[in-house]
Amino acid sequence: MGGPGDPGPEVAFLGPHGTFCEQALLTLVEAPGSAFAGARLRPAASTTAALDLLRAGEVGLACVPIENSVEGAVPATMDGLVESPPVVVVREILLPVRFAVLVRPGTTAADVRTVASHPHGEAQTRRWLATHLPGAEVRMTPSTSAAAAAVADGQVDAAVCAPVAAGHYGLEALAQGVHDTGDAVTRFVVVAPAGVRLPAPTGRDRTSIAATTVNEPGSLLAILTELAIRGVDLTRIESRPSKERLGTYWFFLDGAGHVAEPAMGEALAALHRRCTDLRFLGSYPRATVPAGSTASSPPVAAPVKGQESADYDAAARWLTTLRAVPGEALPS
């Protein structure tokens, strides 16, 4: 990112200060020997705003959330990655997310009538809020830190956000370690303008692409086949509307490997021939969850199923029950 004495790039991130996004970015900036050392951090009002600053050339990089282990993809980031001019992911960060409920000093649970958070924060603490603050109205904000700022300004009574936001906004914790499903993890990506030098292959990389294809039987299967026949491990697939017309989609795919490696390179070349549009979104090192988080435990591989005679029999019985469900015909 820069040589000795270089002040480092300016990096836009989902702000304001005190967000999980900033916390994730700081793990890169503060890492010993990091290429991001000396980076200047610039908060943006939204994910879209951070990517807009990058595309306008006002910053050299942008850090934005892309998915969460509980709530899934961040739509604004997915949509923003396929806008023009093109951008590429150069790094990913996995951050365990642990929420706190922050209030102004002296506020008790009985005083809380309104709670604010980002939609992903609300989704990960919905049951906790219903149990512990059942009468509170929940409001959405562009980021969890914006919710903390709203508490400090007196707009709401409490915020579900990162604990670090307390110091930024003069708040105190009404509750710590708030969650519905244990250790959640959010994946963040650092994005650069297309054309930058990609990170070198490490042997443990991820490549991201977005593709569109004709709407006909087998078209998506053809895309997946190009990856499968070359042994590329597909780690993620999602779709988002193309926003052009109903029924047309971008397919976002992540696969293990680097564009500089033969298998991935050949797969991308094949997809370029098959797809109506193909966006290369980067090859970059795969991140790991920091040690000490229960979320860092690798998943246990499930046994392959579906090939035994008992599996065929069970599937046939299941289909029969579906077809035999009684009920009245819908009104015509």
Buried (B, 14 or more C-beta within 10 A) or exposed (E): BBEEEEEBBBBBBBBBBBBBBBBBBBBBBEEEEBBBBBBEBBBBEBBBBBBBBBBEEEBBBBBBBBBBBBBEBBEBBBBBBBEEEBBBBBBBBBBBBBBBBBBBEEBEBEEBEBBBBBEBBBBBBBEBBEEBBEEBEBBEBBBBBBBBBBBBEEEBBBBBBBBBBBEBBEBEEBBEEBBBEEBBBBBBBBBBBBEEEBBEBEEEBBBBBBBBBEEEEEBBEBBBBBBEEBEBEEBBBBBBEBEEEEEBBBBBBBBBBBBBBEBBBBBBEBBBEBBEEBBBBBBBBBBEBBEEBEBBEEEEEEEEEEEEEEEEEEEEEEEEEEEEEEEEEEEE
